[in-house]
Amino acid sequence: MIWVLLFPFALGYLFLRGSKDREYREHLAERFGSYQDLGMSSSVWIHAVSMGETIAVAPLVRALLAQGERVIITHFTPAGRRTSQSLFAEDMAAGRLKAVYVPFEFDWVFSRFFKAFAPKYGLIVEADIWPRMISASRRRRVPLFLCNGLFSSRSVELDRKLLGIRSGVMRELSGMMVKSSLHKDRFHAVGIKNIAVTGELRFDQPVPKHHLAAANELKASAGFANRKAIALTSAVAEEEDLHFSYMKHMLERVEDTETKPLFIYVPREPERFSGLTQSLNSYGLRACARSDWLDADLSEKENLTLDDIDVIVGNSLGEMFFYLALSDMVVVGRSFHPRGSHNVIEPLLLGKPVVVGPYTWNIEYPSVEAIEAGVLTQCETIEELETFTLDFLADRWDALKFTNATRDFLQTHAGATEKCIAALPILLNNVAPEGTS
């Protein structure tokens, strides 16, 4: 009843977001269960709400396709859909994969979805839990599993306050593949069974070689040799004032041109791309947008004199590894905000020194393990971050020890894709014929 009452506001939200990203208003029929060019029955259904979840599950999708499976991926956001179209363009053209919007949370809409695709089983990536999605799957005897699953400490506490409503919904799932033993224990504690610990799929994601090559070419030609680049990745609006102040303060504290940092500022939301360069300039930071500096192939449109630039704005999608490869140190966005840090795995994959703030409750795995291994630095305050930055710029840290520790850490935590592929038949075998675990 609450969802029915709120549904007009949900539609309003889509149209409001559509004013900044027109793709929110496109393919609206899919959200009501109307799909074109079907022919995807008996496929594996994967629900990845947005870009981050799509990137996370990509290695598993490729492994399933390699086994001869066909895959249907549902998304809520255009960013997720665009990511699938980019990552799996050849498979989509060959009819092996289709990316569509997830149905609205109504039984009759999901009935149309299951009639269109008739998936053999489904995987929800990480934590996007919807009661109607789960109940509709059970009634149609489609086993539905959590994949790359997590149950954060804050979610556990919230579930207690809500008298176990969320965990009650999750108990209706057919099983789970979770990131760590800690998450498995938390799910077990609320009565969930049929769980396999499979690790974090993001450790298996491929690094785009052309991004690394383009970054190395620019670093050789664009004057990076005299500057150390510090990337602030997945930056959110709530931290903007803090980030701007940090960058300006660091530039003021380091007067020596030999050690003056160059910042790479990559906003999380595409709608913040426009106007961000002007905002930085108004703050007293000399900024240049990636779109003004580089063409679509990541080649220079014109030579950029870095001595005249403080901040490069990463106003593009799907090029995170390029920005990370340009950088020497990475500060992960939203980690100084109570909403919790974005992911740290991508910069770790490139062997970059990574810094987070105090709020990492939502990435307990692998942040706890990474901090213990010495490959992730946590700063409780912005003052601590500035102190660490000064030490980094002055080379007052053991780079060789960090490099070796990072290599060992990545080797330890790789292999989630193979673990998921091995776990799936076992989990499916543990599902009762009527679709319950």
Secondary structure, DSSP 4 states (H G I P E B T S, - for coil): -HHHHHHHHHHHHHHHHHTT-GGGGSSHHHHTT--SS---TTPEEEE--SHHHHHHHHHHHHHHHHTT--EEEEESSHHHHHHHHHHTHHHHHTTSEEEEEPPPS-HHHHHHHHHHH--SEEEEETT---HHHHHHHHHTT--EEEEEE---HHHHHHHHHTTTHHHHHHTTSSEEEES-HHHHHHHHHTT--SEEE---GGGGPPPPHHHHHHHHHHHHHSSGGGS-EEEEEEE-GGGHHHHHHHHHHHHHH---TTT--EEEEEESSGGGSTTHHHHHHHTT--EEEHHHHB-TTS-BSS---GGG-SEEE---SS-HHHHHHH-SEEEETTTTSTT-----HHHHHTT--EEE-S--GGGHHHHHHHHHHTSEEE-SSHHHHHHHHHHHHTT-S-HHHHHHHHHHHHHHH--HHHHHHHHHHHHHHTS-TTS--
